[in-house]
Amino acid sequence: MNLKDLLAEVKRLRKELEYYEKNCTIVWEADDVLSLDDTLTDEQVSWVLERMEHKHDATLGISWDTVEFWIREAKKND
């Protein structure tokens, strides 16, 4: 990566960090899913996280019960 590209990347990352400083962000990670069931494949974990993000009810949010529900669903679909 040349200096011009590196500086552009630094600028982009600073802008992205600024967004997170001005907003509230809750993050669920693969390790959270695996802490409940470490037998899941990488594909299943990704599927669970995707469903958690796209299917959650914003009024209720995402809880450990939500994670457990999607883990059960992932195992049904296998």
C-alpha positions as CSV (number, residue, x, y, z in Angstrom):
1,M,0.0,0.0,0.0
2,N,1.5,3.4,-1.0
3,L,1.4,6.5,1.2
4,K,-1.5,8.1,-0.6
5,D,-3.7,4.9,-0.1
6,L,-2.6,4.6,3.5
7,L,-3.6,8.2,4.3
8,A,-6.9,7.7,2.6
9,E,-7.5,4.6,4.7
10,V,-6.6,6.5,7.9
11,K,-9.1,9.2,6.9
12,R,-11.8,6.6,6.3
13,L,-11.2,4.9,9.6
14,R,-11.3,8.1,11.5
15,K,-14.6,8.9,10.0
16,E,-15.9,5.5,10.9
17,L,-14.7,5.9,14.5
18,E,-16.4,9.2,14.7
19,Y,-19.7,7.5,13.8
20,Y,-19.3,5.1,16.7
21,E,-18.4,7.8,19.1
22,K,-21.6,9.6,18.3
23,N,-23.9,6.5,18.4
24,C,-24.7,3.7,20.7
25,T,-23.7,0.4,19.3
26,I,-24.3,-3.1,20.8
27,V,-22.2,-5.8,19.4
28,W,-22.8,-9.6,19.5
29,E,-19.8,-11.7,18.4
30,A,-19.2,-15.2,17.3
31,D,-17.7,-15.9,20.7
32,D,-21.0,-15.0,22.4
33,V,-22.8,-17.6,20.3
34,L,-20.2,-20.2,20.9
35,S,-20.3,-19.6,24.6
36,L,-23.7,-21.1,24.5
37,D,-22.9,-23.9,22.1
38,D,-19.4,-24.6,21.1
39,T,-20.4,-27.4,18.7
40,L,-21.7,-25.0,16.1
41,T,-19.8,-24.7,12.8
42,D,-18.6,-21.3,11.5
43,E,-21.4,-21.4,9.0
44,Q,-24.0,-21.9,11.7
45,V,-22.5,-19.2,13.9
46,S,-22.7,-16.8,10.9
47,W,-26.3,-17.8,10.2
48,V,-27.2,-17.2,13.9
49,L,-25.6,-13.7,13.9
50,E,-27.3,-12.8,10.6
51,R,-30.7,-13.9,11.9
52,M,-30.2,-12.0,15.1
53,E,-29.4,-8.8,13.2
54,H,-32.1,-9.0,10.6
55,K,-35.0,-10.7,12.4
56,H,-34.9,-9.0,15.8
57,D,-37.7,-6.9,17.2
58,A,-36.3,-3.5,17.9
59,T,-38.8,-3.0,20.7
60,L,-37.5,-6.0,22.5
61,G,-33.9,-5.9,21.4
62,I,-31.6,-9.0,21.4
63,S,-31.1,-11.0,24.6
64,W,-29.4,-14.3,25.5
65,D,-32.8,-15.9,24.9
66,T,-32.7,-14.6,21.4
67,V,-29.3,-16.1,20.8
68,E,-30.5,-19.4,22.2
69,F,-33.6,-19.4,20.0
70,W,-31.5,-18.9,16.8
71,I,-29.0,-21.5,17.9
72,R,-31.9,-24.0,18.1
73,E,-33.2,-22.9,14.7
74,A,-29.7,-23.3,13.2
75,K,-29.5,-26.9,14.5
76,K,-33.0,-27.7,13.1
77,N,-31.9,-26.5,9.7
78,D,-28.9,-28.8,9.5
